[in-house]
Amino acid sequence: MANIFSFLFGGSGQFTSTKKYEKGQNKERENYLRFIKDSSSEMILSYQELKDLIYSNEYKNKVAELKKSKQYGNSEEKQKFDEYTKLLKSKEIKWYNETLNKKDFRAQKEWEITFEDDFSNPELDPSKWMTGYYWGKALMNEHYVLAGEKQFFVDSNISIHNGVLRLTTKKEEAKGKSWDPAIGFLERDYDYTSALISTGQSFRQKYGKFEAKVRFSSAYPIVNVFWMLGETMLPQIDVFKTSKSKGKELESGVHALVGKKPESLLSTVKGATFKGKYFIYSLEWSENLLVWKINGKEVHKETRNIPNEAMYLTFCTTLPEKPKSMVSSAYMDIDWVRCYKKS
């Protein structure tokens, strides 16, 4: 039986607002990139060179001799000092020194970006994303779904508008293959369609930080999921999954094969109405630890069944059962995706 762990938050306001958290993230990133750029600029290099000179014992001794002989006023040393003082008062040097004294940019230095997409192009980038389950494209070059799923994946349900990728789920007839391990592929009729994107053919990584800004319009029985997978169905990491009703609970966790038995280590996350709002979901994965966060707040930690193989990202919506009633369509929006490795 699966071991289930609950990490329950009561009340509301348990997470920093997404807007505030993202603004802070972006500001730190901008400041870090500016700081790195400024560090090698001609002005900063001149300033550092003058600073090293003026604070050196050799320079101090030379200035003392010049002042004693009343020759300092017209000396090269005085010109160097005046040049240094002028630079010290400039806006650029003031910002550089304030930033140098106040920030160590530890988080920015710790992570190096390895994959990102902000969906700024009007079409899905095929060099980054494939559609449908990986093995369907790899073996048959067509879509399939798993036995028990009540929807079929169609590419027409993938769209990009104003820099946001949308996966749509709707009541719509479709025909396609279903995979059942016991009997293989069967052609079936479906009453619903949805969509899936993954980096199965373009990007895989073992360990690092994986995050995305996502919102979804409907909860169970529509399952919205951001998950990671390797060459086989297990191990699997759910960065988040809406397997609970009403949109006020999520699940995060890892599924693995322990011996010959599957085991799931899951956390139920509360503390916000997730449905209809953007949140930044992230996973930090190292050799001995998995840490899940929402808007920077830790919501789950796991030290067992840690995968040790490169995995790819998948975003999709599925229907494990037919809805009793459903609006004409539902959606999952992805504003951006970023992956990092330790610097």
C-alpha positions as CSV (number, residue, x, y, z in Angstrom):
1,M,0.0,0.0,0.0
2,A,1.2,3.5,-0.8
3,N,2.6,5.5,2.1
4,I,0.8,8.9,2.2
5,F,2.1,11.9,4.0
6,S,0.0,15.1,4.5
7,F,1.5,18.6,4.8
8,L,-1.6,20.6,5.7
9,F,-1.9,24.4,5.8
10,G,-4.9,25.9,7.5
11,G,-6.6,29.2,6.7
12,S,-5.6,31.4,3.8
13,G,-2.6,33.6,2.8
14,Q,-0.1,30.8,3.4
15,F,1.8,31.8,0.3
16,T,3.4,35.0,-0.9
17,S,1.3,36.4,-3.7
18,T,2.5,35.1,-7.1
19,K,2.8,38.7,-8.4
20,K,5.0,39.8,-5.5
21,Y,7.1,36.6,-5.5
22,E,7.7,36.7,-9.2
23,K,8.5,40.5,-9.1
24,G,11.1,39.8,-6.4
25,Q,12.5,36.9,-8.5
26,N,12.8,39.0,-11.6
27,K,14.3,42.0,-9.8
28,E,17.0,39.8,-8.2
29,R,17.8,38.3,-11.6
30,E,17.9,41.7,-13.3
31,N,20.2,43.1,-10.6
32,Y,22.5,40.1,-10.7
33,L,22.8,40.3,-14.5
34,R,23.4,44.0,-14.3
35,F,26.0,43.5,-11.5
36,I,27.8,40.8,-13.6
37,K,27.8,43.1,-16.7
38,D,29.0,46.1,-14.7
39,S,31.8,44.1,-13.1
40,S,33.6,43.9,-16.4
41,S,32.7,47.4,-17.7
42,E,35.5,49.9,-18.4
43,M,34.2,52.3,-15.7
44,I,34.2,49.6,-13.0
45,L,37.6,48.3,-14.0
46,S,39.1,51.8,-13.9
47,Y,37.4,52.4,-10.6
48,Q,38.8,49.2,-9.1
49,E,42.3,49.9,-10.4
50,L,42.2,53.4,-8.9
51,K,40.8,52.1,-5.6
52,D,43.6,49.5,-5.3
53,L,46.2,52.2,-6.1
54,I,44.9,54.8,-3.6
55,Y,44.6,52.4,-0.7
56,S,48.0,50.9,-1.3
57,N,50.8,51.6,1.1
58,E,53.1,52.7,-1.7
59,Y,50.6,55.4,-2.8
60,K,50.0,56.6,0.7
61,N,53.7,56.9,1.4
62,K,54.2,58.8,-1.9
63,V,51.4,61.2,-1.1
64,A,52.9,61.9,2.3
65,E,56.2,62.7,0.7
66,L,54.6,65.0,-1.9
67,K,52.5,66.9,0.8
68,K,55.6,67.3,2.9
69,S,57.5,68.9,0.0
70,K,54.3,70.8,-1.0
71,Q,54.3,69.2,-4.5
72,Y,51.1,67.2,-4.1
73,G,48.7,69.8,-5.6
74,N,50.1,69.4,-9.1
75,S,51.1,65.8,-8.9
76,E,49.9,62.7,-10.9
77,E,48.9,61.2,-7.5
78,K,46.5,64.2,-6.9
79,Q,45.0,63.7,-10.4
80,K,44.5,60.0,-9.7
81,F,42.7,60.8,-6.4
82,D,40.5,63.4,-8.1
83,E,39.6,60.9,-10.8
84,Y,38.8,58.3,-8.2
85,T,36.6,60.8,-6.2
86,K,34.6,61.7,-9.3
87,L,34.0,58.1,-10.1
88,L,33.0,57.4,-6.5
89,K,30.2,60.0,-6.8
90,S,28.8,58.6,-10.1
91,K,25.4,56.8,-10.1
92,E,26.9,53.7,-11.6
93,I,29.6,53.3,-9.0
94,K,27.2,54.2,-6.2
95,W,24.8,51.4,-7.3
96,Y,27.7,49.0,-7.8
97,N,29.1,49.6,-4.3
98,E,25.6,49.5,-2.6
99,T,24.8,46.2,-4.4
100,L,28.3,44.8,-3.6
101,N,27.8,45.6,0.1
102,K,24.2,44.5,0.5
103,K,23.8,41.5,-1.8
104,D,25.7,38.3,-2.3
105,F,23.4,37.0,-5.0
106,R,23.7,33.5,-3.4
107,A,20.6,32.1,-5.1
108,Q,21.5,33.5,-8.5
109,K,25.1,32.2,-8.2
110,E,23.9,28.8,-7.1
111,W,21.8,28.0,-10.2
112,E,22.6,28.0,-13.9
113,I,19.7,28.0,-16.3
114,T,19.6,25.0,-18.6
115,F,16.2,25.2,-20.2
116,E,13.5,27.9,-20.5
117,D,10.5,28.9,-22.5
118,D,8.3,32.0,-22.0
119,F,6.1,31.1,-25.0
120,S,6.8,34.4,-26.7
121,N,6.4,32.8,-30.2
122,P,2.8,32.4,-31.5
123,E,3.4,28.6,-32.2
124,L,4.7,25.9,-29.9
125,D,8.5,25.5,-30.4
126,P,9.1,22.0,-31.8
127,S,12.8,22.1,-30.9
128,K,11.7,22.3,-27.3
129,W,8.3,20.5,-27.1
130,M,6.6,17.4,-28.4
131,T,2.9,16.6,-28.1
132,G,1.4,13.4,-26.8
133,Y,3.0,10.7,-24.7
134,Y,6.7,10.2,-25.6
135,W,6.5,6.5,-26.6
136,G,3.6,7.2,-29.0
137,K,5.7,9.6,-31.0
138,A,8.9,7.5,-30.6
139,L,7.4,4.2,-31.7
140,M,4.3,5.1,-33.9
141,N,4.5,8.8,-34.5
142,E,0.9,9.2,-33.3
143,H,-1.0,9.8,-30.1
144,Y,-2.4,7.3,-27.6
145,V,-3.7,7.5,-24.1
146,L,-3.7,5.1,-21.2
147,A,-6.4,2.6,-20.4
148,G,-9.0,4.2,-18.1
149,E,-8.4,7.8,-19.4
150,K,-11.6,9.3,-20.7
151,Q,-10.0,11.9,-23.0
152,F,-7.9,11.8,-26.1
153,F,-5.0,14.2,-26.8
154,V,-5.3,16.4,-29.9
155,D,-2.8,19.1,-31.0
156,S,-5.6,21.5,-31.8
157,N,-6.2,21.9,-28.1
158,I,-2.7,23.6,-27.8
159,S,-2.6,27.3,-28.3
160,I,-0.4,30.3,-27.4
161,H,-1.8,33.8,-26.9
162,N,0.0,36.8,-25.4
163,G,2.9,34.7,-24.2
164,V,0.8,32.1,-22.4
165,L,0.5,28.5,-23.6
166,R,-3.0,27.0,-23.1
167,L,-3.9,23.3,-22.9
168,T,-7.7,23.0,-23.4
169,T,-10.0,20.2,-22.3
170,K,-13.4,20.1,-23.9
171,K,-16.4,17.9,-24.7
172,E,-15.6,16.8,-28.2
173,E,-15.8,13.4,-30.0
174,A,-12.5,11.9,-31.0
175,K,-11.2,8.5,-32.1
176,G,-7.7,7.1,-31.1
177,K,-5.6,4.4,-29.6
178,S,-5.7,3.3,-25.9
179,W,-2.8,1.4,-24.4
180,D,-3.6,-1.5,-22.0
181,P,-0.5,-3.4,-20.8
182,A,-2.6,-6.6,-20.7
183,I,-3.9,-6.5,-24.3
184,G,-1.9,-3.8,-26.1
185,F,-3.4,-1.0,-28.2
186,L,-7.1,-0.7,-29.0
187,E,-8.9,1.8,-31.1
188,R,-11.6,3.6,-29.1
189,D,-14.1,6.4,-29.3
190,Y,-13.8,9.3,-26.8
191,D,-16.3,12.0,-25.8
192,Y,-13.6,14.4,-24.5
193,T,-10.3,15.8,-25.8
194,S,-7.4,17.5,-24.0
195,A,-3.7,18.1,-24.6
196,L,-0.2,17.2,-23.5
197,I,3.3,18.7,-24.1
198,S,6.6,17.3,-23.0
199,T,10.4,17.7,-23.5
200,G,10.8,14.0,-24.0
201,Q,12.7,14.4,-27.3
202,S,14.6,17.6,-26.5
203,F,15.6,18.0,-22.8
204,R,16.2,15.7,-19.9
205,Q,18.1,16.4,-16.7
206,K,19.2,14.6,-13.5
207,Y,19.1,16.8,-10.4
208,G,18.5,20.6,-10.4
209,K,15.6,23.0,-10.0
210,F,12.5,22.8,-12.2
211,E,9.8,25.4,-12.1
212,A,6.8,26.7,-14.0
213,K,4.2,29.4,-13.6
214,V,0.8,27.7,-14.0
215,R,-2.9,28.2,-13.5
216,F,-5.9,25.9,-14.2
217,S,-9.6,26.6,-14.4
218,S,-11.1,23.3,-13.2
219,A,-10.2,20.7,-10.7
220,Y,-11.1,17.0,-10.4
221,P,-12.3,15.0,-12.4
222,I,-10.1,17.1,-14.7
223,V,-6.6,16.3,-13.5
224,N,-4.0,19.1,-14.2
225,V,-0.5,17.8,-13.8
226,F,3.1,19.0,-14.1
227,W,5.2,15.8,-13.8
228,M,8.6,14.3,-14.7
229,L,9.5,10.9,-16.1
230,G,12.4,8.9,-17.4
231,E,12.6,6.0,-19.8
232,T,10.0,4.0,-17.9
233,M,6.7,4.8,-16.1
234,L,8.5,4.5,-12.8
235,P,10.1,6.4,-11.2
236,Q,7.9,9.5,-11.7
237,I,7.8,12.8,-9.9
238,D,4.6,14.9,-9.6
239,V,5.6,18.5,-9.2
240,F,1.9,19.2,-8.7
241,K,-1.3,17.3,-9.5
242,T,-4.9,18.3,-9.0
243,S,-6.3,15.0,-8.0
244,K,-8.5,16.5,-5.3
245,S,-11.9,18.2,-5.8
246,K,-12.8,21.9,-5.6
247,G,-9.3,23.2,-6.5
248,K,-8.3,23.9,-2.9
249,E,-5.9,20.9,-2.6
250,L,-3.0,19.6,-4.6
251,E,-0.8,16.5,-4.4
252,S,3.0,16.5,-4.8
253,G,5.2,13.5,-4.5
254,V,7.3,10.7,-6.0
255,H,6.3,7.3,-7.4
256,A,8.9,4.6,-7.5
257,L,9.3,0.8,-7.9
258,V,10.6,-0.6,-4.6
259,G,11.6,-4.2,-5.3
260,K,8.7,-5.4,-7.5
261,K,6.1,-3.2,-5.9
262,P,5.1,0.4,-6.8
263,E,5.2,2.9,-3.9
264,S,3.9,6.5,-3.8
265,L,5.2,9.1,-1.3
266,L,2.6,11.9,-1.6
267,S,1.9,15.1,0.1
268,T,-1.5,16.8,0.2
269,V,-1.1,20.6,0.0
270,K,-3.7,23.1,1.2
271,G,-3.5,26.7,2.1
272,A,-4.9,28.5,-1.0
273,T,-7.6,28.3,-3.7
274,F,-5.3,27.1,-6.4
275,K,-8.0,27.0,-9.1
276,G,-8.1,30.0,-11.3
277,K,-4.9,31.6,-10.0
278,Y,-1.3,31.6,-11.1
279,F,1.2,30.0,-8.8
280,I,4.9,29.2,-9.3
281,Y,5.5,25.5,-8.7
282,S,9.0,24.3,-8.2
283,L,11.0,21.1,-7.5
284,E,14.6,21.1,-6.2
285,W,16.1,17.6,-6.8
286,S,19.5,16.5,-5.5
287,E,21.1,13.1,-4.9
288,N,19.5,12.6,-1.5
289,L,16.6,15.0,-1.4
290,L,13.5,16.2,-3.1
291,V,11.9,19.6,-2.1
292,W,8.7,20.9,-3.4
293,K,7.8,24.6,-3.2
294,I,5.0,26.9,-4.2
295,N,5.8,30.6,-4.6
296,G,9.1,29.9,-2.8
297,K,7.4,28.2,0.3
298,E,8.4,24.6,1.0
299,V,5.3,22.3,1.0
300,H,6.9,18.9,0.9
301,K,10.2,17.1,1.4
302,E,11.3,13.6,0.6
303,T,14.5,11.7,1.3
304,R,13.3,8.2,0.1
305,N,13.0,6.7,-3.4
306,I,15.0,9.6,-4.9
307,P,15.3,9.0,-8.7
308,N,18.8,8.9,-10.1
309,E,18.2,9.1,-13.8
310,A,17.6,12.0,-16.2
311,M,14.0,12.9,-16.6
312,Y,11.9,15.1,-18.9
313,L,9.1,17.6,-18.2
314,T,5.4,16.9,-19.0
315,F,2.3,19.1,-18.7
316,C,-1.1,17.7,-19.4
317,T,-4.8,17.5,-18.5
318,T,-6.5,14.1,-18.2
319,L,-9.9,12.7,-17.3
320,P,-9.7,9.5,-15.2
321,E,-13.5,9.5,-15.2
322,K,-16.3,11.2,-17.1
323,P,-17.6,14.4,-15.5
324,K,-21.2,14.4,-14.3
325,S,-21.5,17.9,-15.7
326,M,-18.9,20.1,-17.4
327,V,-18.7,23.5,-18.9
328,S,-17.9,23.6,-22.6
329,S,-14.2,23.7,-21.9
330,A,-11.5,24.0,-19.2
331,Y,-7.9,25.0,-19.5
332,M,-4.4,24.8,-18.0
333,D,-2.3,27.9,-18.7
334,I,1.5,27.9,-18.6
335,D,3.1,31.3,-18.5
336,W,6.7,30.1,-18.5
337,V,9.0,27.2,-17.7
338,R,12.6,27.2,-16.4
339,C,15.1,24.6,-15.4
340,Y,18.4,25.0,-13.7
341,K,21.5,23.0,-12.6
342,K,23.9,23.7,-9.8
343,S,26.6,26.2,-10.8
